[in-house]
Amino acid sequence: MIFDHYNPLKKMVFQILDSEGLVINSKAEPSISKDVLLKMYQTMTLGRIADIKAIQFQRQGRMLTYAPNIGQEAAQIGPMAATTEQDWLVLSFREFNAMLYKGVTLEQYFLYWYGNEAGSHYGPTVKVLPVNVPIGSQISHAAGLAYAAKIQKKDEVVIAYIGDGGTSHGEFHEGLNFGAVFSVPMVVIIQNNQWAISTPRAKATKAETLAQKAIAYGIPGIQVDGNDVLAMYAATLEAVELAKSGKGPVLIEAITYRIGPHTTSDNPKIYRSDEEVESWVQKDPLKRFKNYLLSRNIITQSSDDELNQTYNQVVLDTFKLVEDSGLVPLEDIFKYTYDKLTPQLQEQYESLKLSSEQEEQ
């Protein structure tokens, strides 16, 4: 059992692939079908290309503020591949790759960052909650979902994500404490990307590791190389089994790095060095997974070049659809906060509607 060996107090990091994609822990290497491995890699590739393009679209004034995901693909794809269709994904705002793997379309994702609420309307079988910007509150949402699954005796587990800085917020504690007390089927993955905007991990908490926070709740915890997609898969697979067995939540600290800015409104050069960033670029999760698949003859350089070319065009075509969708209807600005508009909002809506109609005449 991975969790028995990698106790968070030992400060041991679970890893299967090294930074070049070589297997260094063959006993822990999971058995994953070729089709699933390809889906994992294809989703990571699409996510990387779309992420780079999204930053370009924003810089061109064609998209609103955007939160890049570059460097964190493995921390998201590994866990999603280890879950089933009935399991839930509860995210914050930097889980683009996880959303893609779980069935959210690229068009929906772009619509969200374009400012169109239609981007939060997923299909009826897509068990993903909308993007959650208030830091930490998604852990309480996840605990509630998992508690409901337990009461209804559903074979479901809830995978929730939070950043390293988010673990210092109250709802991280409240959600995990509630989940532990009621032994709900929940796996919380901390994407420790080393920076909470400009606050370094060392200043976010006095704890030596984030995984050891699990001890206070009486639940299993583990540190995993978050840039190793196989390690993330294997750790999550075991975590899901533990959570579904009635033993309560599980905490995984995925050690990764935010290669880009916190959002496109941020300038990371102010608070971190180029040398630090470059050292993490050498641990690129996409590169090491590609090397692993090449060594197993699951992909070739030719097929990979073709995949990148295809997805590059897919991203461009998809964003054109989003831009062609035009501006959102005026009422959309008001209708997604309250079930029934307050008198003040109703008055504002009527006033704006009248002004809009007058401008059109």
Order of alpha helices (4+ residues) and beta strands (2+ residues): alpha-beta-alpha-alpha-beta-alpha-alpha-alpha-beta-alpha-beta-beta-beta-alpha-alpha-beta-alpha-beta-alpha-alpha-alpha-alpha
